[in-house]
Amino acid sequence: MIQEHIDRISTKVQESQSLAEPGKAELLALLEQLKAEVGMLSETREAEAMRVARSVDASADESIRGERQPEQFEGALGELNASVDGLEATHPKLVETVNRIAVTLSNMGI
């Protein structure tokens, strides 16, 4: 289910007209990495894995929104970063991937 959720996020990003191609390609690659990392997390901590996936979804939605609202976007990024709090020791690659997604979305000029 989480894998399918991330696939839906990828589809939204692919279909977005508001994202520039270099950023879109980078984000899609990061989503593939996220899918693998969240898959490992979901084996032992399903609720936390779903929280990460939902946070990525909310952040991606805010980044591809036609009429961007900076406060909502910053809140979504904050929630995204908070979604991996406490996972650094057990899932460092997941935390790194989520951080890279947050930086990539932030760098898209929002």
Sequence and secondary structure as in RCSB ss.txt:
>XXXX:A:sequence
MIQEHIDRISTKVQESQSLAEPGKAELLALLEQLKAEVGMLSETREAEAMRVARSVDASADESIRGERQPEQFEG
ALGELNASVDGLEATHPKLVETVNRIAVTLSNMGI
>XXXX:A:secstr
 HHHHHHHHHHHHHH SSS HHHHHHHHHHHHHHHHHHHHHHTT HHHHHHHHHHHHHHHHHHH SS  HHHHHH
HHHHHHHTTTT TTT HHHHHHHHHHHHHHHHTT 
